[in-house]
Amino acid sequence: MVKWTPKNIEELFELDLHELGEVADSINRRNGNIVTFVVNRHINYTNICVSRCPLCAFYRDVGASDAYFMRVEEVLEKVAEAVKKGATELHIVGALNPEMSIEYFEAIFGLIKSKFPHVIIKALTATEIHFLSQVGRMRVEEVLSRLQDAGLQAMPGGGAEILDDGIRAVICPKKLKADEWLRIMAIAHSKGIKSNATMLFGHIETPKHRAIHLYKLWQLQEKTGGFVSFIPLLFYPENTELAAAGLVKEKTDPIDILKTIAVSRIVLRNFRSIRAYWVALGEKLAQVALNYGANDLDGTLMEERVTHAAGAKTPLMLHRDKIIGFVKGVHKVPAERDTFYNILRVYQ
């Protein structure tokens, strides 16, 4: 295993794209050349947020005409629809709404588990956990324990953005600091709550910042082993304050995207998967990414709102058959998984 440093990770970004792609793809070929996906649904329970991040096009202020906060019953309706369509995972995230409470999520998770005990609840980013601890004046450990008792089984990787406080001061100044994000993930892992990790790239950061981010994730994974998947998230500037301020004019190019995915696979060999998030990449580029280090396509999603608010033009859902088809189209083996990467079915 390579002993990574921010410097030697940064140097990878200087290498030829196809050279990086070959190394990254060889890692996946050694693991059976399988590309996984999950049948899941995204449920964004609110868009009201006090954080008001310049990077975000999803948030709304209290009282805005299109602001919303779902009732528990509304969330359960969406859950029931997803289960009817075969979902095995619920991805529940929202925003930092001062009206929400830990009791709201305890009610939701408890009802989901009583009605649909087989469905895995993957919910609430480290940012939301941090906010709940502040609103409820509780320690993070207590928040996580209560939510786990109610049915929380895994956490998504959002809110990481770039794990550098200088960059965060510009793109998400009111969010928790980088070390706090990492601390919350470490606590979750210590409680047996597995999580993903993300990196939002293609805005004001440089390869140096991406290298620092990847190094911090690699380092924490060496300690806890609690991360499952890494998702490099392409930044969409449309409808964001970063674009309005002229800091980011357009999303980064496909070469930079593929290089970032390949470097992620090479560095994060201690993660089960590197995800080609088709919602942001688009179907064609996500397919290409499967030969540049990505070995997971996320899933059917069913109604993602956050990336679409920033200008993504992809469908709101991909059917299982379509995912299988475009995995086979690049001579990979599609396999349906659960949240924890247990293989449920291989499609030869």
N, C-alpha and C positions, 0 to 999 in steps of 0.2 A: 504494500500500500504506500502510495506517495505521501510524503510529509508536506502538506500544502502550507503555503504562506500567501498573504495577499499579493506579494510581488510575483511569485511564480504563476499564480492564477492570472494576474493581469497580463503576463507575457503570452499566455495562450491566445488572448484576443488578437495578437499580432500575427499569428500563424495563418496560413492559407486555409480558406473555408473548406475546400475538399479534403485537405489533409486532416483537419479537425473532424470532419464528417466521417471519414473512414475509421478513425480511432474510436469515435463515439459509437458508431454503428457496430463496430466489432465487439464492444462491451455488451450490447444488446443481443448480438448473435450468439455470444457465449451463454446467454441465459434463455436459449430456445427460440430466439427470433419472434417471440410472442408480443403482440400489441393488445393491451387490455382496454376494456371500457366497462362502464357501469350503467345500469338503467336507474336513472335518478331524476329528481325534480328539485329545481331551485325555488325556494320560497323566500321572497324579500318582504319581510313583515312590516317594514316602515321605511319611508324615505325622509322623514323629519330628522334633522341632524344639527346639533349645536357645534359640531366640529367645523363645518363649512370649509372643507379642504379645497384649496385651489386646484388640486388635481382631479376633482370629482365633478361629474355632470349629473349625478344621481340625486344628490341631496336637495331637500326643500326646507324652507323656513316654516315655522309654525304659522298657520293661517294662510299659506299659499293655496291657490285654487286647486293645484294638483298634488297637494300634500296628502298623505294617507298614513293610517296606523291600523292594521288589521285587528279585528276582534279575534278572540280565541276561536270562536266558531268558524270564522272565515278561513283561518289557517287550517283547521281540521277538514273543511270542505276540500281544500286544495290537496291535503294529504290523501283523502279518500279517493280523489280523482287519480292521483299518482299511483296509488296502490292498485287501482283497477287496471291501470296500464302496465302493471308489472314492475313498478319501482321497488328496488331493494334498499335505496338510500334516499334520505331527505337532507338536502343542503339548505339549512335555515340561517340566513344572515340578513342584517338590515342596516341600521344606522344608530347614531347616538341620540336617541330620543329621550328627553328628560321625563316623559310620561311613563316610560317602561320601568318595570321592576322585576326582581328575581321571581316574585310570585307569578307573574305573567308567564314566564318560561316554564316554571314548575307545573303550572296548569296545562300548558300545551304539551310538554314532554310526557307528563303523566297520562293524559288522555290518549296520546299517540300510542304509548306502550300498552295501554289497556285494550285498545281497539285493534292495533296492528303490531303485536309483539315481535314479529319477525323483521320488521323494517328498522334499519339502522339510522339513528339520529346523529347526524354530523352537523353541529350547529355552533354559532357564535365565535367570532374571531377573538384573538387576544385583546384587540381594541375594545370590543363589546364587553368582554369579561372585566377589563380594567374599569370601564365606565360603570358597570353594575356594582363593582366594589365601592366606587366613589358615591354613587347614588344611594346605595344601601348602607354605607358606612360599615362595610365588612372587609375582612382580609380576603385576598384573592383565593386563598386556600379554602375558605368557607364557601365562597361563591361556587367554586368548582365542585366541592363536595356535595353541596345541596343540589346542583344541577345534575351531577352524576347519579345521585340517589333518585332523582326524578326521571332519569332515562337517557341523559346525554352519554354518548358512547365514543364520539370522536369530534375533533375540531377542524374546521377549515384553516387555511393558511393565510387568510387575508390580513391586511393591516400592516404587513411587514414593509411594504413599499420598497424603500432602500434603507438598509440598516446603517445609516450614517446620519448623525444628528444635524450636520451642516446642510445636507440635502433636505432633510425632513423640515427644517426651519423654513424652507421655501415652499415645499409642495404640500405639507400637512402640519403646519405649525402648532395646531392645538391637539394633535394626537400624542399618545404616549411616546416616550423616547425609545430608541433602539434597544437599549439594555433591558428596559421594562418589558418590551415585547418578548425578548428572549427569556427573561425570567419567568413570565407567565407560561410560556411553552414548556419550560423545564419543570415547573410545578405540575402542569397537566400531565406530562410524561411520568412524573413520579407517582401519580395517582392511577396510572394505567390508562390514561386517556391518550390515545394515539392522535397525531395531527398531521396535517400537510404544512407546507411552507410555500410562500410565494415570493416573487420579486417583480415589482413594477418597473419596467425598463423602457427606454426610448423617450425620455423627457429631458431633464437638465443634467442627469448624471453622466459620468464618463466610465470607460472600462475599469478604471481604478476603483470607482465606487461599487461597480458590479462585483469586482474581485473581492473587495472587503465583505460585501454581503454574502457571497458564496462561502468565503472562509469562515465567517461566523456561524453559518448554518452547518457546515461540515464539522466544525469544532464542537458545537452543541450535540450533534448527532453522535459523535464519537463518545460523548459522555452519557447520553440518555438512551439512544436507540429508538426514540419515540416518534420520529418523523417517518412518514410512509412515502409521500409523493412530493416532488417539487414542481411548482407551476410557474414558469417564466411568463408573466402577464404583459402583453404588449400594451403600451399606453396609447390611448386614443385621445387626442387633444380637443376634438370638436366639443363645443358647449362647455368648456372648462375655463376657469380664470387664468390658468397658465397660458392658454391660447390667447385670451383677451388681452393679457399683458404683453404679448409678443415673445414670451419666453420659449414657447414651443409652437412651431408653425404647422408641422405635419408629422404623422407617425413615421417611425424609422423604416428603413428599406429591408427587403427580404433577405439580403446577404447578412446584414447585422442581426436580424432575427434568428436565422439559421445558425450563425456563429455563436450566438448567445445560448441557444439550445444545446449545441454540441459541447461547448465549454462546460455547461451545467452537468451534462452526463459524465464528462471526463472527471470533473472534480467530485461530484456527489455520487460516487460509486457506493457509498454507504446508505443511499436512498433506494428504495425498491424501484421507483419509477421517476422518469422525467416526462411531464405531460405536455402534449401539443394541444393547447386549449383552443379548440376549433372555433369557438364563439368569437374570439379576438383575431385569430390568424386567418380565418376563412377556410373553407373546406380544402381548396387546392394546396395552399401553403402548409396546412396541417398535414396533409398527405405527404408532401415532400419532406417535412420535418421528421417523418418516421424513418427516413434514411440518414438523418443527421442527429441521432441521439434520443429522440423521443420514443417512448415505448408505451404510452398511454394516451387515450383521446378524451379523457374525462367521461362524458356519457351523453345520454339523450337530453338531459337538462330540463326540458319542459318549462319554458318561461323564465329565462334569465333576463334581468332588467338593468343591472348596473352597467355592464359594458355597452349594451345597446343605447343607453342614455347618452353615452359619449360618442356615438356615431357608428357603432358596429352595424353592418348591414346583413349579417348572417341570419339564418332562420332562428326561430325561438326554440326549435326542437329538431333533433335528427333521430330518425327511426333506427332501430336496431339493425334492420336489413341494410340500410344505407351505410352505416358504420362498417359492418362486416364487408360490404362490397369494396369500400375504398381502402380497407386494410389489405385485402387480398390483391387489390390492384397494384400494390407496391411489393408483392411477394412476401408479405408477412403473414403470421398466423393470428387471426383474431380470436380473442378469448373474453368472455364475459366474466367479470369479477364482482366481489362485494367491496365494501369500503376498505377492508383490511387486506385486500389483494389476495383473498382466497379465490381460486379459480372455480367458477360455477359451471362453465361449459366452454369447450374449445370447438371452434368451427373450422374443421380441416378443409 
